[in-house]
Amino acid sequence: MTVPPPPPASLADKVAVVVGGAGGIGKATAELFARAGARVVITHRPGADKAEQAARIVAELAGSGHAALPADVADTATLNALRDAVAQRYGRCDILVNSAGFTKPVAHADLDALDDDLIDRMFQVNWRGQFAAIRAFAPLLKASGDGLIVSVSSIAGVNGAGSSIAYSATKAGVDVMTKSLARALAPEIRVLGVSPGVVDTGFVPGRGAEFNAKTAASTPLRRVASAMDVAAAILACATHLTFSTGSTLVVDGGRSL
């Protein structure tokens, strides 16, 4: 007997904050969360042009009650202000998605090119920024009683073959943080990671169609991920993987095999 899959779970009455929601993966995640009934807050970096771009994204989301608010993950004060704004507007936060990130390609053998400033910036945004967002929103997520944190990692954190050695190290740190916080914040909050391989976005400067085609040819599923592939995994963390915490879900088409 074939057991049919469960119907898609609703996120009605949930409030989801997508840090980095104006980027490729963040935008796709906001779209799926909104379709599932959540009220979605996406963040954008300060600046009028960034605010206008984020406002356009919010205007196109399904449903109502969405918002775009400024925050810079490298500036903890802005994350605390974001939390306060969410608490004032909605009175709650049920889901936090950390999708903001930064990288700059540096050949692994070129040790001098990976200078201290770049290393510090990479950790400031990709690791400390994710932790700071979690630290800021933990009280609201605990008050939810069914809080969820999903942090976007990368298979580079496992195979060490990312855009730079520092980037790979930050993502390994995200994976460890996911395990540590899953223990520390249970049972009120579940903590999960989603780990893509190559994604067809403009996140990594200098990588385009030629790079994607070469990567797809060496990937078992013969394509690179779309932002929506990764967003679907993030949505699943909220709707179907409800007894999972401390795990990192790999979404790479088999590239890491």
ChimeraX commands (.cxc) that place a marker at each C-alpha (Angstrom):
marker #1 position 0.00,0.00,0.00 radius 0.5
marker #1 position 1.35,3.40,-0.98 radius 0.5
marker #1 position 1.02,6.04,1.70 radius 0.5
marker #1 position 0.32,9.46,0.16 radius 0.5
marker #1 position 2.49,12.36,1.30 radius 0.5
marker #1 position 1.00,14.70,3.89 radius 0.5
marker #1 position -0.58,17.88,2.57 radius 0.5
marker #1 position 1.53,21.05,2.79 radius 0.5
marker #1 position 1.37,22.45,6.31 radius 0.5
marker #1 position 0.08,25.96,6.79 radius 0.5
marker #1 position 2.14,28.74,8.38 radius 0.5
marker #1 position -0.96,30.83,9.05 radius 0.5
marker #1 position -0.59,33.03,12.15 radius 0.5
marker #1 position 3.20,32.60,12.05 radius 0.5
marker #1 position 5.61,35.52,11.76 radius 0.5
marker #1 position 8.84,34.78,9.90 radius 0.5
marker #1 position 11.87,37.05,9.76 radius 0.5
marker #1 position 14.18,36.43,6.81 radius 0.5
marker #1 position 17.50,38.14,7.39 radius 0.5
marker #1 position 18.94,38.85,3.97 radius 0.5
marker #1 position 15.51,38.52,2.43 radius 0.5
marker #1 position 16.39,40.77,-0.49 radius 0.5
marker #1 position 19.01,38.28,-1.74 radius 0.5
marker #1 position 18.39,35.30,-4.01 radius 0.5
marker #1 position 17.79,32.55,-1.44 radius 0.5
marker #1 position 16.18,34.93,1.04 radius 0.5
marker #1 position 13.76,36.31,-1.55 radius 0.5
marker #1 position 12.71,32.81,-2.65 radius 0.5
marker #1 position 12.23,31.80,0.99 radius 0.5
marker #1 position 10.06,34.83,1.66 radius 0.5
marker #1 position 7.92,33.94,-1.36 radius 0.5
marker #1 position 7.34,30.36,-0.16 radius 0.5
marker #1 position 6.65,31.40,3.43 radius 0.5
marker #1 position 4.13,33.97,2.27 radius 0.5
marker #1 position 2.38,31.41,0.06 radius 0.5
marker #1 position 2.15,29.13,3.10 radius 0.5
marker #1 position 0.32,31.87,5.00 radius 0.5
marker #1 position 3.05,33.44,7.12 radius 0.5
marker #1 position 3.50,37.14,7.64 radius 0.5
marker #1 position 7.04,37.77,6.45 radius 0.5
marker #1 position 9.58,40.40,7.41 radius 0.5
marker #1 position 12.56,40.65,5.08 radius 0.5
marker #1 position 15.63,42.67,5.93 radius 0.5
marker #1 position 17.72,44.86,3.71 radius 0.5
marker #1 position 20.93,46.74,4.26 radius 0.5
marker #1 position 20.50,50.46,5.10 radius 0.5
marker #1 position 20.12,52.83,2.17 radius 0.5
marker #1 position 17.32,54.25,0.05 radius 0.5
marker #1 position 18.08,52.04,-2.96 radius 0.5
marker #1 position 18.12,48.90,-0.80 radius 0.5
marker #1 position 14.86,49.94,0.86 radius 0.5
marker #1 position 13.17,50.47,-2.51 radius 0.5
marker #1 position 14.31,47.07,-3.78 radius 0.5
marker #1 position 13.04,45.34,-0.62 radius 0.5
marker #1 position 9.73,47.21,-0.77 radius 0.5
marker #1 position 9.17,45.90,-4.30 radius 0.5
marker #1 position 9.82,42.34,-3.13 radius 0.5
marker #1 position 7.36,42.70,-0.25 radius 0.5
marker #1 position 4.70,44.18,-2.52 radius 0.5
marker #1 position 4.79,41.04,-4.67 radius 0.5
marker #1 position 4.40,38.55,-1.80 radius 0.5
marker #1 position 1.19,36.59,-1.48 radius 0.5
marker #1 position -1.08,37.47,1.41 radius 0.5
marker #1 position -0.74,40.53,3.60 radius 0.5
marker #1 position 0.95,41.89,6.69 radius 0.5
marker #1 position 4.49,41.70,5.31 radius 0.5
marker #1 position 7.25,44.25,5.89 radius 0.5
marker #1 position 10.76,45.22,4.81 radius 0.5
marker #1 position 13.01,46.57,7.55 radius 0.5
marker #1 position 16.66,47.67,7.61 radius 0.5
marker #1 position 19.40,45.69,9.34 radius 0.5
marker #1 position 23.11,45.10,8.88 radius 0.5
marker #1 position 24.23,41.77,10.33 radius 0.5
marker #1 position 27.69,43.25,10.96 radius 0.5
marker #1 position 26.08,45.85,13.28 radius 0.5
marker #1 position 24.42,44.19,16.27 radius 0.5
marker #1 position 22.62,47.39,17.25 radius 0.5
marker #1 position 20.64,47.26,14.00 radius 0.5
marker #1 position 19.66,43.65,14.71 radius 0.5
marker #1 position 18.40,44.61,18.15 radius 0.5
marker #1 position 16.44,47.47,16.58 radius 0.5
marker #1 position 15.01,45.02,14.05 radius 0.5
marker #1 position 13.87,42.71,16.86 radius 0.5
marker #1 position 12.21,45.61,18.67 radius 0.5
marker #1 position 10.45,46.72,15.50 radius 0.5
marker #1 position 9.15,43.19,14.88 radius 0.5
marker #1 position 7.97,42.89,18.50 radius 0.5
marker #1 position 6.18,46.23,18.31 radius 0.5
marker #1 position 4.52,45.53,14.96 radius 0.5
marker #1 position 3.60,41.85,15.38 radius 0.5
marker #1 position 4.06,41.01,19.06 radius 0.5
marker #1 position 5.83,37.78,18.15 radius 0.5
marker #1 position 8.38,35.99,15.99 radius 0.5
marker #1 position 8.08,32.28,15.24 radius 0.5
marker #1 position 10.72,31.69,12.55 radius 0.5
marker #1 position 14.13,33.24,11.96 radius 0.5
marker #1 position 15.98,32.51,8.73 radius 0.5
marker #1 position 19.61,33.57,8.46 radius 0.5
marker #1 position 20.29,33.94,4.75 radius 0.5
marker #1 position 22.57,36.99,4.71 radius 0.5
marker #1 position 26.12,36.30,3.65 radius 0.5
marker #1 position 29.27,37.58,2.01 radius 0.5
marker #1 position 32.12,36.09,0.02 radius 0.5
marker #1 position 34.93,37.04,-2.32 radius 0.5
marker #1 position 36.68,34.37,-4.40 radius 0.5
marker #1 position 40.29,33.82,-3.37 radius 0.5
marker #1 position 42.41,30.96,-4.73 radius 0.5
marker #1 position 43.16,28.63,-1.85 radius 0.5
marker #1 position 46.87,28.54,-2.63 radius 0.5
marker #1 position 47.14,32.35,-2.66 radius 0.5
marker #1 position 47.67,32.85,1.06 radius 0.5
marker #1 position 48.65,36.50,0.77 radius 0.5
marker #1 position 45.41,37.41,-1.01 radius 0.5
marker #1 position 43.43,36.23,2.00 radius 0.5
marker #1 position 44.41,39.19,4.14 radius 0.5
marker #1 position 43.31,39.93,7.68 radius 0.5
marker #1 position 40.65,42.46,6.71 radius 0.5
marker #1 position 38.95,40.03,4.36 radius 0.5
marker #1 position 39.10,37.21,6.91 radius 0.5
marker #1 position 37.61,39.45,9.58 radius 0.5
marker #1 position 34.84,40.68,7.28 radius 0.5
marker #1 position 33.98,37.11,6.29 radius 0.5
marker #1 position 33.59,36.00,9.90 radius 0.5
marker #1 position 31.86,39.22,10.89 radius 0.5
marker #1 position 29.08,38.69,8.36 radius 0.5
marker #1 position 28.86,34.93,7.88 radius 0.5
marker #1 position 29.33,33.70,11.45 radius 0.5
marker #1 position 29.07,36.50,13.96 radius 0.5
marker #1 position 26.20,38.07,12.07 radius 0.5
marker #1 position 24.17,34.85,12.14 radius 0.5
marker #1 position 24.89,34.35,15.84 radius 0.5
marker #1 position 24.03,37.96,16.64 radius 0.5
marker #1 position 20.69,37.67,14.85 radius 0.5
marker #1 position 19.89,34.52,16.81 radius 0.5
marker #1 position 20.94,36.15,20.07 radius 0.5
marker #1 position 18.70,39.13,19.35 radius 0.5
marker #1 position 15.61,37.10,18.44 radius 0.5
marker #1 position 15.97,34.24,20.94 radius 0.5
marker #1 position 13.58,35.77,23.52 radius 0.5
marker #1 position 10.80,36.21,20.94 radius 0.5
marker #1 position 11.38,32.74,19.51 radius 0.5
marker #1 position 11.28,31.19,22.99 radius 0.5
marker #1 position 8.05,33.02,23.77 radius 0.5
marker #1 position 6.53,31.47,20.64 radius 0.5
marker #1 position 6.90,28.04,22.26 radius 0.5
marker #1 position 7.47,26.56,18.81 radius 0.5
marker #1 position 10.33,28.68,17.54 radius 0.5
marker #1 position 12.49,27.76,14.58 radius 0.5
marker #1 position 15.89,29.00,13.42 radius 0.5
marker #1 position 17.20,28.02,9.99 radius 0.5
marker #1 position 20.69,29.13,9.03 radius 0.5
marker #1 position 21.98,28.93,5.48 radius 0.5
marker #1 position 25.32,27.13,5.44 radius 0.5
marker #1 position 27.24,25.57,2.53 radius 0.5
marker #1 position 28.79,22.23,1.62 radius 0.5
marker #1 position 32.03,24.25,1.62 radius 0.5
marker #1 position 31.89,23.95,5.40 radius 0.5
marker #1 position 32.39,20.18,5.04 radius 0.5
marker #1 position 34.53,19.75,1.93 radius 0.5
marker #1 position 36.62,22.92,2.31 radius 0.5
marker #1 position 36.32,23.66,-1.40 radius 0.5
marker #1 position 34.41,26.92,-1.32 radius 0.5
marker #1 position 35.13,30.34,-2.80 radius 0.5
marker #1 position 37.87,30.88,-0.21 radius 0.5
marker #1 position 39.35,29.08,2.78 radius 0.5
marker #1 position 37.86,31.71,5.09 radius 0.5
marker #1 position 34.39,31.28,3.60 radius 0.5
marker #1 position 34.58,27.52,4.10 radius 0.5
marker #1 position 35.67,28.06,7.70 radius 0.5
marker #1 position 32.74,30.37,8.43 radius 0.5
marker #1 position 30.29,27.79,7.13 radius 0.5
marker #1 position 31.90,25.03,9.19 radius 0.5
marker #1 position 31.36,27.35,12.13 radius 0.5
marker #1 position 27.68,27.75,11.21 radius 0.5
marker #1 position 27.28,23.95,11.19 radius 0.5
marker #1 position 28.83,23.68,14.67 radius 0.5
marker #1 position 26.72,26.60,15.91 radius 0.5
marker #1 position 23.59,24.81,14.67 radius 0.5
marker #1 position 24.40,21.76,16.78 radius 0.5
marker #1 position 25.39,23.76,19.86 radius 0.5
marker #1 position 22.34,26.02,19.81 radius 0.5
marker #1 position 19.99,23.12,19.13 radius 0.5
marker #1 position 21.00,21.75,22.52 radius 0.5
marker #1 position 21.07,25.11,24.25 radius 0.5
marker #1 position 17.72,26.42,23.03 radius 0.5
marker #1 position 15.61,23.25,23.18 radius 0.5
marker #1 position 12.80,22.51,23.67 radius 0.5
marker #1 position 11.26,25.91,22.89 radius 0.5
marker #1 position 13.33,26.49,19.75 radius 0.5
marker #1 position 14.45,24.10,17.02 radius 0.5
marker #1 position 17.67,24.96,15.20 radius 0.5
marker #1 position 18.42,23.64,11.72 radius 0.5
marker #1 position 20.80,24.36,8.88 radius 0.5
marker #1 position 20.40,24.13,5.12 radius 0.5
marker #1 position 23.58,23.50,3.17 radius 0.5
marker #1 position 23.53,24.16,-0.57 radius 0.5
marker #1 position 26.26,23.55,-3.10 radius 0.5
marker #1 position 26.46,25.85,-6.09 radius 0.5
marker #1 position 23.32,27.98,-6.44 radius 0.5
marker #1 position 22.33,29.90,-9.56 radius 0.5
marker #1 position 22.41,33.37,-8.04 radius 0.5
marker #1 position 24.84,36.25,-8.23 radius 0.5
marker #1 position 26.17,35.60,-4.71 radius 0.5
marker #1 position 29.72,34.68,-5.75 radius 0.5
marker #1 position 31.26,37.45,-7.89 radius 0.5
marker #1 position 32.62,36.28,-11.22 radius 0.5
marker #1 position 30.65,33.05,-11.43 radius 0.5
marker #1 position 28.22,32.86,-14.32 radius 0.5
marker #1 position 26.71,30.50,-16.87 radius 0.5
marker #1 position 30.01,28.90,-17.87 radius 0.5
marker #1 position 30.90,28.05,-14.28 radius 0.5
marker #1 position 27.40,26.72,-13.62 radius 0.5
marker #1 position 27.48,24.50,-16.72 radius 0.5
marker #1 position 30.84,23.03,-15.73 radius 0.5
marker #1 position 29.60,22.41,-12.20 radius 0.5
marker #1 position 26.36,20.83,-13.42 radius 0.5
marker #1 position 28.30,18.37,-15.58 radius 0.5
marker #1 position 30.10,17.02,-12.50 radius 0.5
marker #1 position 27.00,16.93,-10.28 radius 0.5
marker #1 position 24.96,13.68,-10.10 radius 0.5
marker #1 position 21.65,15.45,-10.77 radius 0.5
marker #1 position 23.28,17.32,-13.68 radius 0.5
marker #1 position 22.31,20.83,-12.69 radius 0.5
marker #1 position 23.08,23.43,-10.08 radius 0.5
marker #1 position 20.51,24.46,-7.49 radius 0.5
marker #1 position 18.07,27.28,-8.00 radius 0.5
marker #1 position 17.32,29.66,-5.15 radius 0.5
marker #1 position 13.88,28.05,-5.00 radius 0.5
marker #1 position 15.44,24.59,-4.44 radius 0.5
marker #1 position 17.12,25.90,-1.31 radius 0.5
marker #1 position 14.04,27.84,-0.21 radius 0.5
marker #1 position 11.93,24.68,-0.49 radius 0.5
marker #1 position 14.27,22.95,1.96 radius 0.5
marker #1 position 14.00,25.89,4.35 radius 0.5
marker #1 position 10.20,25.75,4.09 radius 0.5
marker #1 position 10.31,22.01,4.83 radius 0.5
marker #1 position 12.15,22.75,8.07 radius 0.5
marker #1 position 9.12,24.78,9.15 radius 0.5
marker #1 position 6.34,22.60,7.79 radius 0.5
marker #1 position 7.43,18.96,7.76 radius 0.5
marker #1 position 10.67,18.38,9.68 radius 0.5
marker #1 position 9.00,19.21,12.97 radius 0.5
marker #1 position 10.88,16.60,15.02 radius 0.5
marker #1 position 14.30,17.59,13.70 radius 0.5
marker #1 position 16.82,19.85,15.41 radius 0.5
marker #1 position 20.58,20.22,15.30 radius 0.5
marker #1 position 20.80,18.82,11.77 radius 0.5
marker #1 position 22.02,20.39,8.56 radius 0.5
marker #1 position 20.09,19.43,5.44 radius 0.5
marker #1 position 22.26,19.12,2.31 radius 0.5
marker #1 position 20.70,20.52,-0.87 radius 0.5
marker #1 position 23.40,20.07,-3.50 radius 0.5
marker #1 position 22.14,17.64,-6.13 radius 0.5
marker #1 position 24.65,15.07,-4.91 radius 0.5
marker #1 position 27.69,17.28,-5.54 radius 0.5
marker #1 position 29.24,16.42,-2.16 radius 0.5
marker #1 position 29.08,12.65,-2.79 radius 0.5
marker link #1:1,2 radius 0.2
marker link #1:2,3 radius 0.2
marker link #1:3,4 radius 0.2
marker link #1:4,5 radius 0.2
marker link #1:5,6 radius 0.2
marker link #1:6,7 radius 0.2
marker link #1:7,8 radius 0.2
marker link #1:8,9 radius 0.2
marker link #1:9,10 radius 0.2
marker link #1:10,11 radius 0.2
marker link #1:11,12 radius 0.2
marker link #1:12,13 radius 0.2
marker link #1:13,14 radius 0.2
marker link #1:14,15 radius 0.2
marker link #1:15,16 radius 0.2
marker link #1:16,17 radius 0.2
marker link #1:17,18 radius 0.2
marker link #1:18,19 radius 0.2
marker link #1:19,20 radius 0.2
marker link #1:20,21 radius 0.2
marker link #1:21,22 radius 0.2
marker link #1:22,23 radius 0.2
marker link #1:23,24 radius 0.2
marker link #1:24,25 radius 0.2
marker link #1:25,26 radius 0.2
marker link #1:26,27 radius 0.2
marker link #1:27,28 radius 0.2
marker link #1:28,29 radius 0.2
marker link #1:29,30 radius 0.2
marker link #1:30,31 radius 0.2
marker link #1:31,32 radius 0.2
marker link #1:32,33 radius 0.2
marker link #1:33,34 radius 0.2
marker link #1:34,35 radius 0.2
marker link #1:35,36 radius 0.2
marker link #1:36,37 radius 0.2
marker link #1:37,38 radius 0.2
marker link #1:38,39 radius 0.2
marker link #1:39,40 radius 0.2
marker link #1:40,41 radius 0.2
marker link #1:41,42 radius 0.2
marker link #1:42,43 radius 0.2
marker link #1:43,44 radius 0.2
marker link #1:44,45 radius 0.2
marker link #1:45,46 radius 0.2
marker link #1:46,47 radius 0.2
marker link #1:47,48 radius 0.2
marker link #1:48,49 radius 0.2
marker link #1:49,50 radius 0.2
marker link #1:50,51 radius 0.2
marker link #1:51,52 radius 0.2
marker link #1:52,53 radius 0.2
marker link #1:53,54 radius 0.2
marker link #1:54,55 radius 0.2
marker link #1:55,56 radius 0.2
marker link #1:56,57 radius 0.2
marker link #1:57,58 radius 0.2
marker link #1:58,59 radius 0.2
marker link #1:59,60 radius 0.2
marker link #1:60,61 radius 0.2
marker link #1:61,62 radius 0.2
marker link #1:62,63 radius 0.2
marker link #1:63,64 radius 0.2
marker link #1:64,65 radius 0.2
marker link #1:65,66 radius 0.2
marker link #1:66,67 radius 0.2
marker link #1:67,68 radius 0.2
marker link #1:68,69 radius 0.2
marker link #1:69,70 radius 0.2
marker link #1:70,71 radius 0.2
marker link #1:71,72 radius 0.2
marker link #1:72,73 radius 0.2
marker link #1:73,74 radius 0.2
marker link #1:74,75 radius 0.2
marker link #1:75,76 radius 0.2
marker link #1:76,77 radius 0.2
marker link #1:77,78 radius 0.2
marker link #1:78,79 radius 0.2
marker link #1:79,80 radius 0.2
marker link #1:80,81 radius 0.2
marker link #1:81,82 radius 0.2
marker link #1:82,83 radius 0.2
marker link #1:83,84 radius 0.2
marker link #1:84,85 radius 0.2
marker link #1:85,86 radius 0.2
marker link #1:86,87 radius 0.2
marker link #1:87,88 radius 0.2
marker link #1:88,89 radius 0.2
marker link #1:89,90 radius 0.2
marker link #1:90,91 radius 0.2
marker link #1:91,92 radius 0.2
marker link #1:92,93 radius 0.2
marker link #1:93,94 radius 0.2
marker link #1:94,95 radius 0.2
marker link #1:95,96 radius 0.2
marker link #1:96,97 radius 0.2
marker link #1:97,98 radius 0.2
marker link #1:98,99 radius 0.2
marker link #1:99,100 radius 0.2
marker link #1:100,101 radius 0.2
marker link #1:101,102 radius 0.2
marker link #1:102,103 radius 0.2
marker link #1:103,104 radius 0.2
marker link #1:104,105 radius 0.2
marker link #1:105,106 radius 0.2
marker link #1:106,107 radius 0.2
marker link #1:107,108 radius 0.2
marker link #1:108,109 radius 0.2
marker link #1:109,110 radius 0.2
marker link #1:110,111 radius 0.2
marker link #1:111,112 radius 0.2
marker link #1:112,113 radius 0.2
marker link #1:113,114 radius 0.2
marker link #1:114,115 radius 0.2
marker link #1:115,116 radius 0.2
marker link #1:116,117 radius 0.2
marker link #1:117,118 radius 0.2
marker link #1:118,119 radius 0.2
marker link #1:119,120 radius 0.2
marker link #1:120,121 radius 0.2
marker link #1:121,122 radius 0.2
marker link #1:122,123 radius 0.2
marker link #1:123,124 radius 0.2
marker link #1:124,125 radius 0.2
marker link #1:125,126 radius 0.2
marker link #1:126,127 radius 0.2
marker link #1:127,128 radius 0.2
marker link #1:128,129 radius 0.2
marker link #1:129,130 radius 0.2
marker link #1:130,131 radius 0.2
marker link #1:131,132 radius 0.2
marker link #1:132,133 radius 0.2
marker link #1:133,134 radius 0.2
marker link #1:134,135 radius 0.2
marker link #1:135,136 radius 0.2
marker link #1:136,137 radius 0.2
marker link #1:137,138 radius 0.2
marker link #1:138,139 radius 0.2
marker link #1:139,140 radius 0.2
marker link #1:140,141 radius 0.2
marker link #1:141,142 radius 0.2
marker link #1:142,143 radius 0.2
marker link #1:143,144 radius 0.2
marker link #1:144,145 radius 0.2
marker link #1:145,146 radius 0.2
marker link #1:146,147 radius 0.2
marker link #1:147,148 radius 0.2
marker link #1:148,149 radius 0.2
marker link #1:149,150 radius 0.2
marker link #1:150,151 radius 0.2
marker link #1:151,152 radius 0.2
marker link #1:152,153 radius 0.2
marker link #1:153,154 radius 0.2
marker link #1:154,155 radius 0.2
marker link #1:155,156 radius 0.2
marker link #1:156,157 radius 0.2
marker link #1:157,158 radius 0.2
marker link #1:158,159 radius 0.2
marker link #1:159,160 radius 0.2
marker link #1:160,161 radius 0.2
marker link #1:161,162 radius 0.2
marker link #1:162,163 radius 0.2
marker link #1:163,164 radius 0.2
marker link #1:164,165 radius 0.2
marker link #1:165,166 radius 0.2
marker link #1:166,167 radius 0.2
marker link #1:167,168 radius 0.2
marker link #1:168,169 radius 0.2
marker link #1:169,170 radius 0.2
marker link #1:170,171 radius 0.2
marker link #1:171,172 radius 0.2
marker link #1:172,173 radius 0.2
marker link #1:173,174 radius 0.2
marker link #1:174,175 radius 0.2
marker link #1:175,176 radius 0.2
marker link #1:176,177 radius 0.2
marker link #1:177,178 radius 0.2
marker link #1:178,179 radius 0.2
marker link #1:179,180 radius 0.2
marker link #1:180,181 radius 0.2
marker link #1:181,182 radius 0.2
marker link #1:182,183 radius 0.2
marker link #1:183,184 radius 0.2
marker link #1:184,185 radius 0.2
marker link #1:185,186 radius 0.2
marker link #1:186,187 radius 0.2
marker link #1:187,188 radius 0.2
marker link #1:188,189 radius 0.2
marker link #1:189,190 radius 0.2
marker link #1:190,191 radius 0.2
marker link #1:191,192 radius 0.2
marker link #1:192,193 radius 0.2
marker link #1:193,194 radius 0.2
marker link #1:194,195 radius 0.2
marker link #1:195,196 radius 0.2
marker link #1:196,197 radius 0.2
marker link #1:197,198 radius 0.2
marker link #1:198,199 radius 0.2
marker link #1:199,200 radius 0.2
marker link #1:200,201 radius 0.2
marker link #1:201,202 radius 0.2
marker link #1:202,203 radius 0.2
marker link #1:203,204 radius 0.2
marker link #1:204,205 radius 0.2
marker link #1:205,206 radius 0.2
marker link #1:206,207 radius 0.2
marker link #1:207,208 radius 0.2
marker link #1:208,209 radius 0.2
marker link #1:209,210 radius 0.2
marker link #1:210,211 radius 0.2
marker link #1:211,212 radius 0.2
marker link #1:212,213 radius 0.2
marker link #1:213,214 radius 0.2
marker link #1:214,215 radius 0.2
marker link #1:215,216 radius 0.2
marker link #1:216,217 radius 0.2
marker link #1:217,218 radius 0.2
marker link #1:218,219 radius 0.2
marker link #1:219,220 radius 0.2
marker link #1:220,221 radius 0.2
marker link #1:221,222 radius 0.2
marker link #1:222,223 radius 0.2
marker link #1:223,224 radius 0.2
marker link #1:224,225 radius 0.2
marker link #1:225,226 radius 0.2
marker link #1:226,227 radius 0.2
marker link #1:227,228 radius 0.2
marker link #1:228,229 radius 0.2
marker link #1:229,230 radius 0.2
marker link #1:230,231 radius 0.2
marker link #1:231,232 radius 0.2
marker link #1:232,233 radius 0.2
marker link #1:233,234 radius 0.2
marker link #1:234,235 radius 0.2
marker link #1:235,236 radius 0.2
marker link #1:236,237 radius 0.2
marker link #1:237,238 radius 0.2
marker link #1:238,239 radius 0.2
marker link #1:239,240 radius 0.2
marker link #1:240,241 radius 0.2
marker link #1:241,242 radius 0.2
marker link #1:242,243 radius 0.2
marker link #1:243,244 radius 0.2
marker link #1:244,245 radius 0.2
marker link #1:245,246 radius 0.2
marker link #1:246,247 radius 0.2
marker link #1:247,248 radius 0.2
marker link #1:248,249 radius 0.2
marker link #1:249,250 radius 0.2
marker link #1:250,251 radius 0.2
marker link #1:251,252 radius 0.2
marker link #1:252,253 radius 0.2
marker link #1:253,254 radius 0.2
marker link #1:254,255 radius 0.2
marker link #1:255,256 radius 0.2
marker link #1:256,257 radius 0.2
view
